[in-house]
């Protein structure tokens, strides 16, 4: 990993940790797979921190530009799977 995660300096430390966890699970979905339930829980927490759809899109675009990983595709695939499935891109 040779990039940084998109974060907002106004977030509390716990929120930053939760957003970093979410983006790391997106990476993991591309690299080796992640349990859907873990990803969905992290995404739900991410949406609590970033409730605005436009802000979510901006952060996801920054992450995609830096990493090459597309959060939207991972979440879309996760929604299509059964609860116990592994999300693997």
C-alpha positions in Angstrom: 0.0 0.0 0.0 1.6 3.2 -1.2 -1.3 5.6 -0.7 -3.3 7.3 2.0 -7.0 7.0 3.0 -9.3 9.9 2.4 -10.2 11.3 5.8 -11.7 14.5 7.2 -9.7 16.3 9.8 -12.9 17.3 11.7 -13.8 13.6 12.4 -13.1 12.3 15.9 -10.3 9.7 16.3 -12.9 6.9 16.6 -14.5 8.0 13.4 -11.2 8.1 11.6 -10.4 4.6 12.8 -13.8 3.3 11.6 -13.5 4.9 8.2 -9.9 3.5 7.8 -11.3 0.1 8.8 -14.0 0.4 6.1 -11.5 1.2 3.4 -9.2 -1.5 4.5 -12.1 -4.0 4.1 -12.6 -2.7 0.6 -9.0 -3.5 -0.1 -9.3 -6.9 1.4 -12.3 -7.6 -0.8 -10.1 -7.1 -3.8 -7.0 -8.8 -2.5 -8.3 -12.0 -0.8 -12.0 -11.6 0.1 -13.9 -10.4 3.2 -17.0 -11.7 5.0 -20.1 -9.9 3.9 -21.3 -9.3 7.5 -18.1 -7.6 8.4 -18.2 -5.4 5.3 -21.8 -4.5 5.8 -21.2 -3.6 9.4 -18.3 -1.4 8.4 -20.3 0.2 5.6 -23.2 1.0 8.0 -20.8 2.7 10.4 -19.2 4.6 7.5 -22.6 5.9 6.5 -23.2 7.1 10.1 -20.0 9.1 9.8 -20.6 10.2 6.2 -24.4 10.4 5.8 -24.3 12.6 2.7 -24.3 10.7 -0.6 -22.3 13.4 -2.3 -19.6 13.3 0.4 -19.5 9.5 0.2 -19.0 9.7 -3.6 -16.2 12.3 -3.2 -14.4 10.1 -0.6 -14.9 7.0 -2.6 -13.5 8.7 -5.7 -10.4 9.9 -3.8 -9.9 6.3 -2.5 -10.4 4.9 -6.0 -8.0 7.4 -7.6 -5.3 6.5 -5.0 -5.8 2.7 -4.7 -7.5 1.6 -7.9 -10.2 -0.1 -5.8 -13.9 0.9 -6.3 -15.9 0.9 -3.1 -19.2 1.2 -4.9 -18.7 -2.1 -6.8 -17.7 -3.9 -3.6 -20.8 -2.7 -1.8 -23.0 -3.5 -4.8 -21.7 -7.0 -5.0 -22.1 -7.5 -1.2 -25.8 -6.6 -1.5 -26.3 -9.4 -4.0 -24.8 -12.1 -1.7 -26.2 -14.2 1.1 -25.3 -13.1 4.7 -22.6 -15.7 5.2 -20.9 -15.3 1.9 -17.5 -13.9 1.2 -17.2 -10.8 -0.9 -14.3 -11.3 -3.4 -13.6 -9.0 -6.3 
